[in-house]
Amino acid sequence: MKKLIFLFSAAILVVLSACGGDAGSEGEIDTIILADAGWDSIRVHNSIAQKIIEEGYGYDTEVTSGSTPATIQGLRDGDINVYMEVWTDNVKQAYEEAIEAGDFEKVSVNFDDNEQGLYVPTYVMEGDEERGIEPIAPDLRTVEDLKKYPEIFEDPEDPGRGRIINAPSGWAVKEDIDTKFDVYGLDETMNNFMPGSDAAIVADLTDAYNAGEAWVGYYWSPTGVTARYDMTLLEEPEYDEEIWDESKATEFPPNDVVVAVHKDLPDQASEVVDFLSNYETSSELTEEALDYMNENDASPDDAAIWWMNEHEDLWSGWVPDEVAEKVKDSM
């Protein structure tokens, strides 16, 4: 009798396993997990995608936060299903290895009209008549010029030397800035400062900008910072792939910022992948949402709803009519 009960129980478990199963296994999924690598634009795009995936297609969603390398590896391993902003040239080796191995696939280009590098407030070079600010470094033009101005960008913790704000240590681009320090000789007069987070960069810049003081550091567009403040990207030699690969002594390469999905997702949620394949914005469109966040002290979720109301014709074209209607009704 005990043997029969055991066999019967085992049979029930097999049937339940066949009907329900592991949500992460190939062919079925209940919850779609998106990556948050630590900046606001990816959070806004996550929120837009989550709203459509949840209300339009009926899936649950979650977000996994981590450094760029950790979240890229999570996408390769299947712990993450969707990555709304892969900055392909910032993670070129890992991205190309994963694509070649078939671990994940690019489904669309979110935007490609972006810039990144070392920025200064424009008033540093041009002044600001309305604010009564005279030009602080009128001859500053290039990244290499920075080493001439340690007293302008003085490190408050190391008088006599300047300070350049790098990217946070968990970001792939941080190593590119490190290399530029060496190749341009910036370390002769400037300190390479590692902030703890994007929020720390923004706080430092905001304090300097409000005070009309000199500031220089890594940033990129589209962001709320570049939408809100008048910033100038310092010049570097025109991008050359061979020189870039050898020494990083050029401007940053053109960067396709793509939407990528884990290799199993097309089988697990083909309709969601169809939607993501149509997902396309721009730096300008993205900065609208980021500017809304700044001006209204809004969350990424709030900014996503505002943006979707502003651009209903755009996002509703990414999905079938019946899906768009479900999402609209939920809003």
C-alpha positions in Angstrom: 0.0 0.0 0.0 2.8 2.4 0.9 4.5 1.6 -2.4 1.2 2.4 -4.3 0.8 5.7 -2.4 4.4 6.7 -3.3 3.9 5.9 -6.9 0.6 7.7 -7.1 2.2 10.8 -5.4 5.1 10.7 -7.8 2.7 10.6 -10.7 0.8 13.6 -9.4 4.1 15.5 -9.1 5.0 14.7 -12.7 1.6 15.9 -14.0 1.9 19.2 -12.0 5.4 19.7 -13.2 4.2 19.3 -16.8 1.3 21.7 -16.3 3.2 24.4 -14.3 6.9 24.0 -14.4 9.8 26.3 -13.8 9.0 29.8 -15.0 12.6 30.1 -16.1 12.7 27.0 -18.3 12.6 27.1 -22.1 9.1 27.3 -23.6 7.3 28.9 -20.7 7.6 31.9 -18.4 5.5 33.7 -15.9 7.7 36.7 -14.9 9.8 38.7 -17.2 12.9 40.2 -15.5 14.5 43.4 -16.8 18.0 44.8 -16.0 18.7 48.0 -14.1 22.4 48.9 -14.5 22.2 52.1 -12.5 21.1 55.1 -14.6 17.8 56.9 -15.0 17.2 56.4 -18.7 17.3 52.6 -18.5 14.9 52.9 -15.5 12.4 55.0 -17.6 12.6 52.6 -20.5 12.1 49.7 -18.1 9.0 51.3 -16.7 7.6 51.9 -20.2 8.2 48.3 -21.2 6.9 47.0 -17.9 3.6 48.9 -18.3 3.1 47.4 -21.8 4.2 43.9 -20.9 2.1 43.7 -17.7 -1.1 45.5 -18.9 -1.0 44.5 -22.6 0.3 41.0 -22.4 -0.5 39.8 -18.9 3.0 38.9 -17.7 4.4 39.8 -14.3 7.7 41.8 -14.4 10.6 42.3 -12.0 13.8 44.4 -12.2 17.2 43.1 -11.2 19.7 45.8 -10.3 23.5 45.5 -10.5 26.7 46.8 -12.2 27.0 46.7 -16.0 29.2 43.5 -16.0 26.9 41.7 -13.6 23.7 42.5 -15.5 25.2 41.6 -18.8 26.3 38.3 -17.4 22.8 37.9 -15.9 21.3 38.3 -19.4 23.8 35.7 -20.8 22.8 33.3 -18.0 19.1 33.8 -18.3 18.7 35.3 -14.8 17.6 38.5 -16.7 15.3 38.3 -19.7 15.3 41.8 -21.1 17.9 44.6 -21.3 16.4 47.9 -22.5 19.7 49.8 -22.9 22.8 47.8 -23.9 25.5 50.4 -24.7 27.1 48.1 -27.2 30.5 49.8 -27.6 30.9 50.4 -23.9 30.7 46.6 -23.4 31.9 45.6 -26.9 33.9 42.5 -26.1 31.3 41.0 -23.7 28.5 42.0 -26.1 30.1 40.5 -29.2 31.1 37.3 -27.3 27.5 36.8 -26.1 26.0 37.5 -29.5 28.4 35.1 -31.2 27.7 32.5 -28.5 24.0 32.9 -29.0 23.5 33.6 -25.3 21.3 36.7 -26.1 20.2 38.6 -29.1 19.6 42.1 -30.2 16.0 42.8 -31.1 16.0 46.5 -31.8 18.0 49.8 -31.6 16.4 51.9 -28.8 18.4 55.0 -29.9 21.7 55.7 -31.6 21.9 59.6 -31.4 23.9 59.7 -28.2 27.2 61.3 -26.9 29.5 60.5 -24.0 32.8 61.7 -22.7 34.1 64.5 -20.4 31.8 67.4 -20.0 32.1 70.9 -18.4 29.4 73.5 -17.8 29.4 75.8 -20.9 29.9 78.8 -18.7 33.3 77.6 -17.8 34.4 78.5 -21.3 31.8 81.1 -22.4 30.6 82.6 -19.2 26.9 83.3 -18.5 25.9 87.0 -18.7 22.5 86.4 -17.1 24.1 84.9 -14.0 27.0 87.3 -14.0 29.6 84.6 -14.6 32.8 85.5 -16.5 34.5 82.8 -18.6 36.7 80.8 -16.3 38.8 78.9 -18.9 38.0 80.6 -22.2 40.8 78.6 -24.1 39.7 75.2 -22.9 38.5 73.1 -25.8 39.9 69.5 -25.6 40.2 66.7 -23.0 44.0 67.0 -23.3 43.8 70.7 -22.5 42.5 69.8 -19.0 46.0 69.2 -17.7 46.7 72.9 -18.1 44.0 73.8 -15.6 44.5 72.1 -12.3 43.9 75.3 -10.4 40.5 75.8 -12.2 39.3 72.3 -11.4 41.0 72.0 -8.1 40.6 68.9 -6.0 39.3 70.0 -2.6 41.1 67.2 -0.9 44.4 67.7 -2.8 45.1 71.4 -3.3 47.4 72.1 -6.2 46.0 69.3 -8.3 42.8 69.2 -10.3 40.0 66.6 -10.1 38.2 64.9 -12.9 35.1 62.9 -12.0 35.2 59.5 -13.6 32.3 57.0 -14.1 31.5 54.8 -11.1 33.7 51.8 -10.6 31.0 49.3 -11.6 30.5 50.9 -15.1 32.4 49.5 -18.1 33.3 53.0 -19.4 35.3 53.7 -16.2 38.3 51.8 -17.7 38.2 53.8 -20.9 38.5 57.0 -18.9 41.4 55.5 -16.9 43.2 54.8 -20.2 42.5 58.3 -21.4 44.1 59.7 -18.3 47.3 57.9 -19.2 47.4 58.6 -23.0 46.5 62.3 -22.6 48.9 62.8 -19.7 46.1 64.0 -17.4 47.6 62.3 -14.4 50.5 64.9 -14.5 48.3 67.5 -12.9 44.8 65.9 -12.4 43.4 63.3 -10.0 41.1 60.5 -11.3 38.2 60.6 -8.9 35.9 57.6 -8.6 32.3 58.5 -7.5 30.2 55.9 -5.7 27.2 56.2 -8.1 25.5 58.2 -10.8 23.6 60.0 -8.0 27.0 61.1 -6.6 28.1 62.6 -9.9 24.8 64.5 -10.3 25.0 65.8 -6.8 28.5 67.1 -7.2 27.7 68.7 -10.6 24.5 70.3 -9.3 26.3 71.9 -6.4 29.0 73.3 -8.7 26.5 74.4 -11.3 24.3 76.2 -8.9 27.3 78.0 -7.5 28.7 78.8 -10.9 31.9 77.0 -10.2 34.1 75.0 -12.5 33.4 71.2 -12.8 34.6 68.5 -15.2 33.6 64.8 -15.4 32.2 61.9 -17.3 28.6 62.1 -18.5 26.5 61.2 -21.5 23.3 61.9 -23.3 20.4 61.3 -23.2 20.2 62.1 -19.5 18.2 64.5 -17.3 21.5 66.3 -16.6 22.2 67.1 -20.3 18.5 68.1 -20.7 18.6 70.4 -17.7 22.0 72.0 -17.8 24.0 73.7 -20.5 27.0 71.4 -20.8 29.8 71.2 -23.4 31.4 67.9 -24.4 35.2 68.4 -24.6 36.7 67.6 -27.9 38.9 64.6 -28.7 40.4 63.4 -32.1 37.8 62.0 -34.5 36.9 58.4 -33.8 39.2 55.9 -35.4 38.6 52.3 -34.6 42.3 51.2 -34.8 43.4 54.0 -32.5 40.5 53.5 -30.2 41.3 49.8 -29.8 44.9 50.5 -29.2 44.9 53.5 -26.8 41.3 55.1 -26.5 42.9 58.4 -27.8 39.9 59.4 -29.8 36.3 60.5 -29.1 34.0 57.7 -28.0 32.8 55.4 -30.8 29.3 55.8 -32.1 27.2 53.7 -29.8 24.1 51.8 -30.8 22.0 51.5 -27.6 20.1 48.3 -28.2 17.3 46.3 -26.7 18.5 42.7 -26.1 16.8 39.6 -24.9 18.0 36.3 -23.5 18.1 33.5 -26.2 15.1 31.7 -24.7 12.6 34.6 -24.6 11.5 34.3 -28.2 10.2 30.8 -27.4 8.9 31.8 -23.9 7.1 35.0 -24.9 7.2 35.6 -28.6 4.6 38.3 -28.5 6.6 40.3 -26.0 9.7 39.9 -28.2 7.7 41.1 -31.2 6.8 44.3 -29.2 10.4 44.8 -28.2 11.5 44.4 -31.8 9.5 47.5 -32.6 10.8 49.6 -29.6 12.6 52.6 -30.9 13.0 56.1 -29.4 15.7 58.8 -29.6 17.9 60.8 -27.3 15.5 63.7 -27.5 12.5 61.6 -26.7 14.3 60.0 -23.8 15.5 63.3 -22.4 11.9 64.5 -22.4 11.0 61.9 -19.8 14.2 62.6 -17.8 13.5 66.3 -17.8 10.0 65.6 -16.5 11.6 63.5 -13.7 13.9 66.4 -12.7 11.3 69.1 -12.9 8.6 67.2 -11.0 10.7 65.1 -8.6 9.0 62.2 -10.3 9.9 58.5 -10.2 10.7 56.6 -13.4 7.3 55.0 -13.2 5.6 58.4 -13.1 7.8 59.7 -15.9 6.9 56.6 -18.0 3.2 57.2 -17.6 3.6 60.9 -18.5 5.7 60.1 -21.5 3.3 57.4 -22.8 0.4 59.9 -22.5 2.5 62.4 -24.5 3.6 59.9 -27.1 0.6 57.6 -27.5 0.9 57.5 -31.3 4.5 56.3 -31.0 4.2 53.5 -28.5 0.8 52.3 -29.6 2.4 51.6 -33.0 4.8 49.1 -31.4 2.0 46.7 -30.4 -1.3 45.3 -31.9 -4.4 47.5 -31.5 -6.0 45.2 -28.9 -2.8 45.3 -26.8 -2.6 49.1 -27.1 -6.3 49.4 -26.0 -5.6 47.3 -22.9 -2.7 49.5 -21.9 -4.6 52.7 -22.5 -7.5 51.5 -20.4 -5.1 50.7 -17.5 -3.8 54.3 -17.7 
